Structures are given as structure tokens and as C-alpha cells.
Amino acid sequence: MCETIAYRVAAYITAYQDLEALDKCITAIERQSYPVQEIFIVDNSITELFSQTRYKNTVVEFHPENIGVAGGLKIGICWAIEKGYDFLWLFDQDSEPCYDILENLLFKHQELSKTEAKVGVIAPVIFDINTNQEIPGCVFKNYKFVPIASHRERQDFYRCDGVITSGSLVDLSIAKDVELPREDFFLDAVDYAYCMNFRKKGYEIVVVKNTMMKHRLANYSKVKVRLIKDIKEVITFICSPSRYYYACRNHTFFETRTSPKRILYRTFIYRLKFLIRMIERIVHYEPDLVLLKIWACILGTFDGFRGKLGKTWQ
């Protein structure tokens, strides 16, 4: 499909403690109908998952101190720009792209480039492996990110303000003009905040409908339900205290700094309501460390309000 222009494309993967998932992701990238020239991996694991000799054309940076999704993403983008690549294809290790996704993304980017569109990030349709539900792109509406309402009605592609990192293809000629991901976010909301850096510069975020990628959004488990009489067990996602902390902190920080000042009070109210919902969810569904996870949500929310960022949950 992309015969008129030969693009130089590299892939980037954030790896952490799961060699099996990483192997599947790398294999799926290597099988693409449009070839990826190199795969750059930031390995945040406690011990190295593998050496870069395990696969061809693979570069591995080992960071046992764990620099998070944000730190790894920043390094990966800088590496690809320095190497002179045209595009960088971003991944979490829990993703398996279909064989022709890259080809279709490049074709649509090339097609849109012939118009006045300036596409900074172009992404496939993402389906959660656990729920088989689509994870749509989001728009920032007033004071929060919300899933775009009309994504199912679009036949070809749609524009939005934010997509998840995994599967996203970044135009590096445009990324040079855009602020890099914030390292101090560490984990969670890194993708949406980075997409908004493109939007602030007037660049577009596009989701292509004729592509599909499977992605594991969270860990799911069957758990006993507390304090709800009619339900004894459910299958639901469970999180670590650190994940609750960074999710509450980073979304609170991002939304309170992005919302217009005239409705900032609504952002504060929304984040407090969200905190209450998270606490209720933890009480009902989390199988262990309930008090610690509640504390992680409370601390994360208030650290977000006051702007305390970095790798602060140990």
C-alpha cells in the first residue's frame, strides 16, 4: 500500500517482568507486512529479561531502577529522532498487533498528508483482551477526558485528543516540534498528556478504523464481593497500590492544569467524586491490601492537587 514513499520505521517497547508477553509482542512486530527496521526496548525489570542478541535488529537498555513508562518513552523518542527514523511505533509489552497494522497506518498517514492535515500521532483501533471491548480515543471535554461518542459511526477514521500509547505511530518530523513526555509522571496518564502536547501545537491525533490491535489493559481476576447482597463473585480488574496512586495523582494533576480557570472548581469536584468511586470500588472488589490501596488513592489525589510528581510511591 505504501509503495510511493519508503519510510524508515522503528518500534519501541516498555518491558517489565514478563518475558512471555514481550516475546509475543516482538514476534508480532517482526511479522508485519511493512518491515520495522529496529526495535528499541527499555527493560525496567529487576533482572534483565533478555540480551539484545535474542532477536535481530533489537536494542535493549536495562534500567533496574525502573524509570517507568514515562522515562522509557522519552528515551525511546529521543533515540529514534537521533537515529533519523521517520516514525516510531510505540508499544507496551502486553500488545499483539495484527500483521498489516503498520502498513495501514502508514498508508492512511500518507493519504492524510496529501490534504492539509498535520497528523502527529496515528493509531489503530484497540481491543482489550480481557473484555473484548474497544478502547476508543478520547477528547478533553471541559475538565476531563471522555471517550469520543461517535467512534463507532465513523467508517474510515476519526480525530480525537488522546489515545493510549500502545499501537500509536508517532511522526518524528512533527515530534521534534512537540514537548517530550514528562518523566515525572512515571506511570499512568503519560499517553494522554503526550497526545495533548501535539494538540496544543495544532497537530492531529487520528484513529484508523480498518486496523485492530489486541491489548491487555489490566489484570483481571475472579474476586469475592463485599457489602453487596445480590452479588457474591465477579470477574474484574485488580490493581496494585502503586497503580492506584499514580492513576489518581497523574490524572488529577493533568486535569487541574489543563482545565480552563473559569471551571477549575468543577475539576476539583470531579476529582473528589472520582476518589470516592475508587474507594468504593476497592472496598467492594479488591481482594487484599484494601486499606493501603485506599490510602494510595487519597494520597495520589492530593499529591496531584499540589503538584507533587516523580517516582514518589515506593
C-alpha positions in Angstrom: 0.0 0.0 0.0 2.8 2.4 0.9 4.8 2.0 -2.3 5.3 5.7 -3.2 7.4 6.5 -0.1 9.9 4.3 1.7 9.5 5.2 5.4 12.1 4.3 8.0 10.2 2.9 11.0 11.5 1.8 14.4 9.4 0.3 17.2 9.7 1.0 20.9 8.6 -1.3 23.8 8.4 -0.7 27.5 9.2 -4.0 29.2 8.7 -5.1 32.8 9.0 -8.5 34.4 7.1 -10.5 31.7 9.3 -12.3 29.1 6.4 -14.3 27.6 4.3 -11.1 26.8 7.4 -9.4 25.5 8.2 -12.3 23.2 4.7 -12.3 21.7 4.8 -8.5 21.1 8.2 -8.7 19.4 7.1 -11.6 17.2 4.0 -9.7 16.1 6.1 -6.7 15.3 8.6 -8.8 13.3 5.8 -10.3 11.2 4.4 -7.0 10.0 3.8 -6.7 6.2 5.7 -3.4 6.3 9.1 -4.0 7.9 10.3 -2.4 11.1 14.0 -1.7 10.9 14.8 -1.8 14.6 13.1 -2.5 17.9 14.3 -0.4 20.9 13.4 -1.8 24.3 13.6 -0.2 27.7 13.7 -3.0 30.2 12.5 -1.8 33.6 12.7 -5.3 35.2 14.6 -6.1 38.4 16.8 -8.5 36.5 17.3 -8.4 32.7 14.6 -10.2 30.7 17.0 -11.0 27.8 20.0 -9.7 26.0 19.7 -7.8 22.7 21.2 -10.8 20.9 17.9 -12.8 21.5 16.4 -11.1 18.4 17.8 -9.5 15.3 17.8 -5.7 15.0 16.9 -5.2 18.7 18.5 -2.6 21.0 17.9 -3.1 24.8 18.5 -0.5 27.5 18.4 -2.1 31.0 17.0 0.1 33.8 16.7 -2.0 37.0 15.9 1.2 38.9 12.6 1.3 36.9 12.3 4.7 35.1 8.6 3.9 34.4 6.6 4.3 31.2 7.3 8.0 31.0 11.0 7.8 31.4 11.3 4.9 28.9 9.0 6.6 26.3 11.1 9.8 26.5 14.3 7.9 25.9 12.8 5.9 23.0 11.6 9.0 21.2 14.9 10.8 21.6 16.7 7.7 20.4 14.6 7.4 17.3 14.9 11.1 16.4 18.7 10.9 16.8 18.8 7.8 14.6 16.9 9.6 11.8 13.8 7.5 11.7 10.6 8.8 10.1 8.3 7.1 12.5 8.4 5.4 15.9 5.8 2.8 16.7 5.1 2.7 20.4 4.2 -0.4 22.5 3.5 -1.8 25.9 4.6 -5.4 26.2 1.0 -6.6 26.5 0.1 -5.9 22.9 -0.1 -8.0 19.8 -0.6 -6.1 16.5 -2.2 -7.8 13.5 0.2 -8.4 10.6 -0.9 -5.4 8.5 -1.5 -2.7 11.0 1.7 -0.8 10.3 1.1 -0.8 6.6 -2.4 0.5 7.0 -1.4 3.2 9.4 1.4 4.4 7.1 -1.0 4.4 4.1 -3.6 6.5 5.9 -0.9 8.9 7.2 0.4 9.3 3.7 -3.2 9.8 2.4 -4.0 12.5 5.0 -0.7 14.2 4.4 -1.8 15.0 0.9 -4.5 17.2 2.4 -3.9 20.0 4.9 -3.9 17.6 7.8 -0.9 17.5 10.0 -1.1 14.2 11.8 1.3 13.8 14.7 0.0 10.5 16.1 -1.9 7.9 14.2 -3.3 4.8 16.0 -5.2 1.6 15.4 -8.5 0.5 17.0 -7.6 -1.1 20.3 -9.5 -4.1 21.8 -9.0 -5.1 25.4 -8.0 -8.8 25.5 -9.8 -9.4 28.8 -13.2 -7.8 28.0 -13.1 -7.9 24.1 -14.3 -4.3 24.3 -13.0 -1.4 22.2 -10.8 1.2 23.9 -11.8 4.3 21.9 -9.8 7.5 21.6 -10.7 10.3 24.0 -11.5 14.0 23.8 -10.7 16.5 26.5 -14.1 18.0 27.3 -14.3 21.0 29.7 -12.3 19.4 32.6 -11.8 15.7 31.9 -11.0 13.1 29.2 -14.1 11.3 27.9 -14.3 8.6 25.2 -15.3 10.0 21.9 -19.0 9.4 21.4 -19.2 8.8 17.7 -16.3 6.5 17.2 -18.5 3.5 16.1 -20.2 5.6 13.5 -17.1 6.5 11.6 -16.3 4.3 8.6 -12.7 5.3 7.8 -11.0 7.2 10.6 -11.7 9.7 13.3 -9.9 12.5 15.1 -9.6 12.8 18.9 -7.4 14.4 21.6 -5.8 11.3 23.1 -5.1 7.6 22.5 -3.3 5.0 24.6 0.4 4.7 24.0 0.5 1.1 22.7 0.0 0.8 19.0 0.4 4.6 18.4 2.6 5.6 15.5 4.4 8.9 16.0 5.5 11.1 13.1 9.0 12.1 14.3 9.3 15.1 12.0 6.4 16.5 14.0 7.5 15.1 17.3 10.7 17.3 17.1 8.4 20.3 17.5 6.5 18.9 20.4 7.4 18.7 24.2 8.6 15.3 25.2 6.7 13.1 27.6 7.1 14.2 31.3 9.4 11.8 33.1 7.9 12.9 36.5 4.6 11.3 35.6 6.4 7.9 35.8 3.3 5.7 35.2 -0.3 6.4 34.0 -1.8 9.3 32.0 1.6 9.6 30.2 -0.1 8.8 26.8 -2.9 11.3 27.1 -0.7 14.1 28.4 1.8 13.5 25.5 -1.0 13.5 22.9 -2.2 16.8 24.3 1.3 18.2 23.7 0.6 17.6 20.0 -2.9 19.1 20.2 -1.6 22.2 21.8 0.7 22.7 18.7 -2.2 22.2 16.4 -1.3 18.6 15.3 -3.9 15.9 14.9 -4.4 12.6 16.7 -6.1 10.1 14.3 -7.5 6.6 14.9 -7.8 4.4 11.7 -10.9 2.2 11.7 -9.7 -0.7 9.4 -6.9 -1.7 11.8 -7.2 -3.7 15.0 -4.8 -4.5 17.8 -5.3 -6.6 20.9 -4.0 -5.2 24.2 -4.2 -6.2 27.8 -5.3 -3.1 29.6 -5.2 -4.6 33.2 -5.0 -7.8 35.2 -8.4 -9.5 35.7 -9.4 -12.0 38.4 -12.4 -13.6 40.0 -13.0 -12.0 43.4 -15.5 -12.2 46.2 -17.7 -9.1 46.5 -18.1 -7.3 49.8 -21.1 -5.4 51.1 -23.3 -6.2 48.0 -26.0 -8.7 48.9 -27.1 -9.9 45.5 -23.6 -10.5 44.0 -21.1 -13.0 45.5 -18.4 -13.1 42.9 -17.3 -11.1 39.9 -14.5 -11.1 37.4 -12.9 -7.6 37.4 -9.6 -5.9 37.1 -7.4 -5.6 40.2 -4.6 -3.1 40.7 -1.5 -2.7 42.9 -1.4 0.2 45.4 1.2 1.9 43.2 -1.0 1.8 40.2 -3.9 3.3 42.1 -1.6 6.0 43.4 -0.2 7.1 40.0 -3.5 6.9 38.3 -5.2 9.2 40.8 -2.2 11.5 41.0 -1.4 12.0 37.4 -5.0 12.4 36.1 -5.7 14.8 39.0 -2.6 16.8 38.1 -3.2 16.8 34.4 -6.9 17.7 34.5 -6.5 20.5 37.1 -3.7 22.0 35.0 -5.5 21.7 31.6 -9.0 22.8 32.5 -9.9 26.5 31.9 -9.6 28.5 35.1 -13.3 29.6 35.0 -14.4 26.0 35.6 -11.4 24.8 37.7 -13.7 24.3 40.7 -15.6 21.7 38.6 -12.4 19.8 38.1 -11.7 19.7 41.8 -15.3 18.4 42.5 -15.0 15.8 39.7 -11.6 14.5 41.1 -13.0 14.2 44.6 -16.1 12.3 43.3 -13.8 10.1 41.3 -11.8 9.4 44.5 -14.9 8.4 46.3 -15.9 6.0 43.5 -12.4 4.4 43.6 -12.6 3.9 47.3 -16.0 2.2 46.9 -14.6 0.0 44.2 -11.7 -1.0 46.3 -13.9 -1.9 49.3 -16.2 -4.0 47.1 -13.8 -5.8 44.8 -10.1 -5.7 45.8 -9.0 -9.0 47.4 -6.2 -7.7 49.6 -4.3 -4.6 50.8 -7.6 -2.7 51.0 -6.6 0.0 53.4 -3.2 0.5 51.6 -5.0 0.9 48.3 -7.5 3.3 49.7 -4.6 5.4 51.1 -2.8 5.2 47.7 -5.9 6.8 46.1 -6.2 9.5 48.7 -2.5 10.4 48.7 -2.3 10.3 44.9 -5.3 12.6 44.5 -3.9 15.2 46.9 -0.4 14.9 45.5 -2.0 15.6 42.2 -3.7 18.7 43.5 -0.5 20.1 45.0 1.7 19.0 42.0 4.0 16.5 43.7 5.3 14.4 40.9 8.1 11.9 40.3 8.6 8.3 41.4 7.2 9.0 44.8 5.4 5.7 45.6 7.9 3.2 46.9 
